[in-house]
Amino acid sequence: MSEPVTVEIPHQLSNDDLHQRIEGGIGKLGAMIPGGEVVEHHWETDRLMTFTLQALGQRVAAKIELLEGRVRAEIDLPPMLALFADKIRAKLAKDGPSLLK
């Protein structure tokens, strides 16, 4: 199994604002994976969302943690999609902050 793709995005938002922005942008997050879409998501706690992506016929487990001053996204790519790990990480780092605006 490959190393998960992890990206941290700084923010200065309240927990409520983060929830609203993440809920509103979760579909866009799925599109950052080649051929991807979010097929399921739910909040485990008020600071942890887990979600599942479907991409190129593969199911991908992921989570978003709300931390003090930053949001951490972690995506566990299956071997077939691990080939795209660097591109996915770069896209999340570049476009992820816009999901919090």
WOSUL-V156410 format. One record per backbone hydrogen bond with DSSP energy under -0.5 kcal/mol. CO is the residue of the C=O (numbers start at 1). NH is the residue of the N-H. E is the energy in kcal/mol with one decimal. If there is no record, write none. Layout:
co->(CO CO)
nh->(NH NH)
e->(E E)
This chain:
co->(4 5 7 9 14 15 16 17 18 19 20 21 22 25 26 27 29 30 33 35 37 40 42 42 45 47 48 48 49 50 51 52 52 53 54 55 58 60 61 62 63 64 65 65 67 67 69 70 71 71 72 73 74 75 75 76 77 78 78 79 80 81 82 84 85 86 87 88 89 90 91 92 95 95 96 96 97 98)
nh->(6 75 73 71 18 19 20 21 22 23 24 25 26 29 30 31 32 33 36 56 54 52 44 50 48 66 44 45 64 42 62 39 40 60 37 58 55 53 76 51 74 49 67 72 69 70 11 67 9 73 65 7 63 5 77 61 2 81 82 83 83 84 85 88 89 90 91 92 93 94 95 96 98 99 99 100 100 101)
e->(-0.6 -2.7 -2.9 -2.5 -2.4 -2.3 -2.2 -2.5 -2.9 -2.7 -2.2 -1.4 -1.0 -1.6 -1.5 -1.2 -1.5 -1.6 -2.8 -0.6 -2.7 -2.6 -0.6 -2.5 -0.8 -2.8 -2.7 -1.4 -2.8 -2.4 -2.2 -2.7 -1.3 -2.8 -1.4 -2.3 -2.8 -2.9 -2.7 -2.5 -2.7 -2.7 -0.8 -2.5 -0.6 -1.3 -1.8 -2.5 -2.9 -0.5 -2.9 -2.3 -2.4 -2.8 -1.0 -0.7 -0.5 -0.9 -1.6 -0.6 -0.5 -2.2 -1.6 -2.7 -2.8 -2.3 -2.3 -2.7 -2.5 -2.2 -3.2 -2.2 -0.8 -0.7 -1.6 -0.5 -1.3 -1.0)
